[in-house]
Amino acid sequence: MLLAALRTLFRGRPGTAQADAAAAVKTAIEAGKQKSLAGDHSGAAAAFQRALATAPSNAEVHFRLGLALRDQQRLDDAAASYRRAIELQPAYVEAHNNLGSVLQMLEQSDAALAAYRRAVALGPTFAQPYLNLGRLYALAGDTLNAAATFEAAIARGIDVDSFRHLLSALKGETTLRAPDAYTRSLFDNFASDFDRRLIDELGYEVPQTLVKQIKTLAPQADLRVVDLGCGTGLCGAAFGGDCSQLTGIDISGLMLEKARARDLYTELVQSSIETWLEQAPPAAYDIVLAADVLIYCGDLAPLFASIARRLVSGGLYAFSVEIASGESFVLQASGRYAHPVAYIRSLYAGSGLTEVDGFPHHIRGNVNGYIFILRKS
């Protein structure tokens, strides 16, 4: 009996080694997730690879390694990690969906469509595969299948307002504004790679242009600024601390995490801009910025009036829009709104705002728009 007890002592309690290994894997996964949130994608990949040394058959670790590799633009390696996760767990909906996303980035459209279709079949209540599949159909010009995909999501009661918005955009039916749920989901999914894709790939310079104009017109450093739809904080970075108060508003919590990491904002608030403006004090701000934000709102009249009430006399409102022809705003196939210059100018008189400057400006990629700087009378 003594020998048996000693053997047990030296071997450890039954299951202890497995429990320790599982705890180590869990710790490595959490470390990788935190590194990903901080933008350290190579560090995240290293953490997941350490976890695989202990648990090579863990499908979640392969999936998360795929995310980290994707964020490093190692797309072929990411696809291999997603495929390994699927081999280990064939019904892994997120892995099929993300494999489709990487294949789409690799311009393998047929394979991406197949991956998205499989994700929809395996996870019929999971919104993202419907979104990705419908959008890829739309990009290919297959509006019938795109519409059918969005309608299938609506029929299942999945994120109904968002898919109705996309269906309206696909059919050319203009609505008043994008649903909050649509905008929040869009930017939560975009947050991890937002700066690289917009700045490096699409040449996005709207925040710098707006802030440059503001600093010319209002050079003092004691400005109270509100950044509507602040995203990852690109306008805050452009200001570089040259203001006394900088408040950022965004509907996406994950975008706000990126803005918070810059440590430039006095205050960050998760809210739709309309809701926040309703509660904001009157005549409290010298500057209101809206960089690439009004593209998610069609009818701007109520917004302009609310912004004007929050500005001090002489305060500036600086913003960008995508340009449309005609007399009124239009919901584009992209799901974003475009506004004619004449429509914007028709809003001034009723809002107590006058135009200080306005000029055409490249927005992003092949999208052109217009910059406006307005002053409260």
Secondary structure, DSSP 4 states (H G I P E B T S, - for coil): -HHHHHHHHHH-STTHHHHHHHHHHHHHHHHHHHHHHTT-HHHHHHHHHHHHHH-TT-HHHHHHHHHHHHHTT-HHHHHHHHHHHHHH-TT-HHHHHHHHHHHHHTT-HHHHHHHHHHHHHH-TT-HHHHHHHHHHHHHTT-HHHHHHHHHHHHHTTSSHHHHHHHHHHHHT---SB--HHHHHHHHHHHGGGHHIIIIIIT---HHHHHHHHHHHH---S--EEEEET-TTTHHHHHHTT-SSEEEEEES-HHHHHHHHHHT--SEEEES-HHHHHHHSPTT-EEEEEESS-GGGBS--HHHHHHHHHHEEEEEEEEEEEEB-SSSS-EE-TTS-EEB-HHHHHHTHHHHTEEEEEEEEEEEETTEEEEEEEEEE-
